Structures are given as structure tokens and as C-alpha cells.
Amino acid sequence: MAVKIRLRRMGAKKAPFYRIVVADSRFPRDGRSIEEIGYYDPTKEPSVVKVDADKAKEWISKGAQPTEIVKTLLKKEGVL
């Protein structure tokens, strides 16, 4: 099972809000996920990112691969 740490889009049309989730790579973007580890709100100024660092490090140590955007968010938060 290939596990990814990626964004799940929430919110209304033209007002995106994202949850940072751990999901199987075969699942759809907004489909089932294994665990939710944080959120990202780009509509606020400055954008708001909240990540549970312990859970993120745990999943990365288990082999979960973050997507490019999630990787930059994790670097910004100091997790990576």
C-alpha cells in the first residue's frame, strides 16, 4: 500500500480550505483517508498552517511520502 500525505479540499466554491491527511495513493483526492494530521487555510492573510508534528514525523518514518505542496508546508512549519 503506497501511503501519501496530501491535501484534501474542503470549503465552498472559490473559498478553499484544505485538510492535511494521510491516505492511500489509490484513493480519490477528497475520498477516504487514514488519518487527519492538520489543516491549511490559504484564504487568510498570512495563510494559516496547523500540523501535528508528532503524527507527521511518525507517518514519514513509516514510509508515507508527502506531496510537493505538503512537503513545502511541512518545511515551513519546521517538521522536515
N, C-alpha and C positions, 0 to 999 in steps of 0.2 A: 504494500500500500504506500503510494507516494503522498506524503503529507506536506502541505504548503501552509504558510502563514500569509494570509491575504486580506484584502478589504472586501466587506460585504456592504453594498449600497443600501442605505435606508433614506428616510426623509421624503419630502414631496418633490414634485417636478420643479426643476430649477432651484432647488434648495437641498443639495446633497448633504448627507451625514453618513459617515462610514463607521462600521464596527470592524475592529481588527480581530479576525477569527483564525482558528486552526481548522483546516478542512482537508479532506481527501481531494487530490487534484482532479479526480474524475467527476466530482460533484459540480453542479452549476454554480455560477458566481454568487447568487443570492439563495442558494439551496441549503441543504443540511450542513451543519458544521459540527466539529468535535467539541470545541471549546471556544469561548469568547475571552480574549485577553486584554481588550482595550477599545478605545474609540478615537476617531479623528474627525474634527469639525472644521472644514476649510472655509466656511462662510463667515466665521468670526474674524476679527482683525485684532491681534495676530491669530493665526489658526491655532486651534486647541488640539493637543495630542495628550492622551492619557493611556499609559500602558502599564500593565502589571509586569514589572521587570523580572520577578522570580519565575512566573509562569512562562514568559517568553524565553528566558535562558534555559529553562527545563526542556521546552519543546525543541529548541535548537540543538541542545545536547542529545536529544533522542533522534535527531536527524531531519527535523522539519526544515524546509527551505523557504525563507522569506522571499516574496516577490520584490522587484526592484523598488517600487514605491514604499513598501513596508520596510525594506532594508534602510532606506534613507530616513524614514520616520524613527526607526529604532536607533540609528546612529545619532540623530538629533536629540533623542531622549537619553542617550548615554548607555543604552542596553548593549549595543555591539561595540 
